Amino acid sequence: MAENRERWSQSIIERIRRLDIFADAKRIGLYHALPDEPDLAGLLREYVQTKQLFIPRVEGDDIAFYAYTGEADLEAEGAYGIAEPTADAATAILPSSLDLLLVPGVAFDRKGSRMGRGKGYYDRFLPATQARLIGVTFSYRLLEELPTDPWDRPMDGVITESETLFC
């Protein structure tokens, strides 16, 4: 998997660039990837000057999204060893202000259901946003069906290196 991650991540980025909802969005939530997730750092670098980009910071049991202005304004080792906005970052964006949110997950299904890592960060964040939700994963993690809970908010679409699916 590791040997394919860079190539697959680049294919996912190309698919995201072609989305009308990406082109139209002004305020976009992204993420810094864990080692087993698609890496969207190329989108951050490419669009930092032309779109308002936001990335999450873990704050206790929750996440909040802060403006991304470049790698220099990040803590190198935030929660889970991934770069996050510094503790003195500007005020978090209101969840309702995001237009599009690119969401990582352990797995997704073809109906837009998402399986997270069990901490519930996104489960608590998603009800507060009206943003379009696009799950981002590798094709081997796109399943036919996942179990869901009543509080789960489905994605509007899922993107893999080989498929763009709207739910």
C-alpha positions in Angstrom: 0.0 0.0 0.0 2.7 2.5 1.0 4.3 2.2 -2.5 1.0 3.1 -4.1 -0.1 5.8 -1.7 1.6 8.7 -3.5 0.3 7.7 -6.9 -3.2 7.0 -5.6 -3.3 10.3 -3.7 -2.3 12.2 -6.8 -5.2 10.5 -8.7 -7.6 11.5 -5.9 -6.4 15.1 -6.1 -6.9 15.2 -9.8 -10.5 13.9 -9.3 -11.2 16.6 -6.6 -9.9 19.4 -8.9 -12.4 18.3 -11.5 -15.4 18.6 -9.2 -17.8 21.5 -9.8 -18.5 21.7 -6.1 -14.7 22.1 -5.5 -14.4 24.8 -8.2 -17.5 26.6 -6.7 -16.5 26.3 -3.0 -14.8 29.3 -1.4 -14.3 27.9 2.1 -13.0 24.3 2.1 -12.1 22.0 5.0 -9.3 19.5 4.3 -7.1 17.4 6.5 -3.5 16.4 7.0 -3.3 12.7 6.4 -2.4 9.9 8.7 0.1 7.4 7.0 -2.7 5.2 5.8 -5.0 7.9 4.4 -4.9 9.7 1.0 -2.5 12.6 1.2 -4.1 15.9 0.1 -1.1 18.1 0.9 -0.8 18.9 -2.9 -4.3 20.6 -2.7 -3.2 22.6 0.3 -0.1 23.9 -1.5 -1.8 24.5 -4.8 -4.9 26.4 -3.5 -3.5 28.2 -0.4 -3.5 31.5 -2.3 -6.8 31.2 -4.2 -9.2 29.6 -1.8 -9.9 29.8 1.9 -8.6 26.5 3.2 -9.2 25.1 6.7 -7.7 22.2 8.6 -8.7 20.6 11.9 -7.1 20.8 15.3 -8.0 18.4 18.0 -9.3 20.2 21.0 -10.1 17.8 23.8 -12.9 15.5 22.5 -13.7 17.7 19.5 -12.1 19.2 16.4 -12.2 22.7 15.2 -11.1 24.0 11.7 -8.6 26.8 11.4 -7.4 28.8 8.4 -4.5 27.2 6.6 -2.0 29.8 5.6 1.0 27.5 5.0 3.2 24.9 6.6 5.1 27.5 8.7 2.0 28.2 10.8 1.5 24.6 11.9 2.7 22.6 14.9 4.8 19.8 13.5 3.5 17.2 16.0 -0.2 17.8 16.8 -2.6 15.0 17.9 -1.8 11.7 16.3 1.6 13.0 15.1 0.1 15.0 12.2 0.6 18.8 11.7 -2.1 21.0 13.1 -2.7 24.7 13.4 -0.8 26.2 16.3 -2.5 26.8 19.6 -2.4 30.5 19.0 -4.0 30.3 15.6 -6.8 32.7 14.8 -10.4 31.9 15.7 -11.8 28.7 14.4 -14.2 29.0 11.5 -17.8 28.3 12.3 -18.8 24.9 11.0 -21.8 26.5 9.2 -19.4 28.7 7.2 -17.7 25.9 5.3 -18.9 25.2 1.7 -17.1 21.9 1.2 -15.5 19.4 3.6 -13.2 16.7 2.4 -13.5 13.9 5.0 -11.1 11.1 5.8 -12.2 7.8 7.1 -11.2 4.2 7.7 -13.9 3.1 5.2 -16.9 4.3 3.3 -19.7 2.6 1.5 -21.6 3.3 -1.7 -24.4 5.1 0.1 -22.0 7.6 1.7 -21.8 6.0 5.1 -18.4 6.5 6.8 -16.5 4.6 9.4 -14.1 6.7 11.4 -11.4 5.7 13.9 -13.7 5.5 16.9 -13.0 8.8 18.7 -16.1 10.5 17.2 -14.4 13.8 16.2 -16.2 14.0 12.9 -19.4 12.5 14.3 -19.6 15.5 16.6 -18.5 18.1 14.0 -20.6 17.1 11.0 -24.1 17.9 12.4 -23.0 21.5 12.9 -22.1 22.1 9.2 -24.2 22.4 6.1 -21.1 21.9 3.9 -21.1 19.4 1.1 -19.4 16.3 2.4 -17.0 14.3 0.2 -15.4 11.2 1.7 -11.8 10.6 0.6 -10.4 7.1 0.6 -8.6 4.5 -1.4 -10.7 2.1 -3.5 -9.9 -0.9 -1.4 -11.7 0.9 1.5 -14.9 1.6 -0.5 -17.3 -1.1 0.6 -20.8 -2.1 -0.5 -22.3 -1.4 2.9 -21.3 -0.4 6.4 -23.2 -0.5 9.6 -24.5 2.9 10.6 -25.8 4.6 13.7 -28.7 7.1 13.9 -26.4 10.0 14.4 -24.2 9.2 11.4 -24.4 11.9 8.6 -23.8 10.4 5.2 -21.4 11.9 2.7 -22.7 13.6 -0.4 -20.1 11.7 -2.4 -17.0 9.6 -2.1 -13.8 9.9 -4.1 -11.1 7.2 -4.6 -8.2 7.0 -7.0 -10.4 5.2 -9.5 -13.9 6.5 -8.9 -16.0 9.6 -8.1 -19.3 8.5 -6.6 -22.2 10.8 -5.7 -24.6 9.3 -3.1 
